[in-house]
Amino acid sequence: MHHVDVVAYLHTAMLVTLKMCAPLLIAPLISGLATSMFQAVTQINDATLSFLPKLCATMAAAYYAGPFLSRTLGDYMHQSLSALVLVGGQ
């Protein structure tokens, strides 16, 4: 296995990590921004008010992005294990 192959697999791993984390981080970010704007407009300064919308947004993102996340992780694992078999066969 050449160093170019290792760099390519590491690059793929970083992209898969980004794809897996993005939906679960962007949803609470948008929810938190909307809640903060609502608090600023109404001048309600309660720290616990932003927790429930973020939790609900994260759970909804996990529910709707679940098939995409499992397919992405499955494809990556299949690719990685196939490459591992090829390296072990040499």
LINQUI-V574588 format. One record per backbone hydrogen bond with DSSP energy under -0.5 kcal/mol. NH is the residue of the N-H (numbers start at 1). CO is the residue of the C=O. If there is no record, write none. Layout:
NH | CO
NH | CO
This chain:
6 | 2
7 | 3
8 | 4
9 | 5
10 | 6
11 | 7
12 | 8
13 | 9
14 | 10
15 | 11
16 | 12
17 | 13
18 | 14
19 | 15
20 | 16
21 | 17
22 | 18
23 | 19
25 | 21
25 | 22
26 | 22
27 | 23
29 | 25
30 | 26
31 | 27
32 | 28
33 | 29
34 | 30
35 | 31
36 | 32
37 | 33
38 | 34
39 | 35
40 | 36
41 | 37
42 | 38
43 | 39
44 | 39
45 | 43
46 | 44
47 | 45
49 | 46
50 | 47
51 | 48
52 | 48
53 | 49
54 | 50
55 | 51
56 | 52
57 | 53
58 | 54
59 | 55
60 | 56
61 | 57
62 | 58
63 | 59
64 | 60
65 | 61
66 | 62
69 | 65
70 | 66
71 | 67
72 | 68
73 | 69
74 | 70
75 | 71
76 | 72
77 | 73
78 | 74
79 | 75
80 | 76
81 | 77
82 | 78
83 | 79
84 | 80
85 | 81
86 | 82
87 | 83
88 | 84
89 | 85
90 | 87
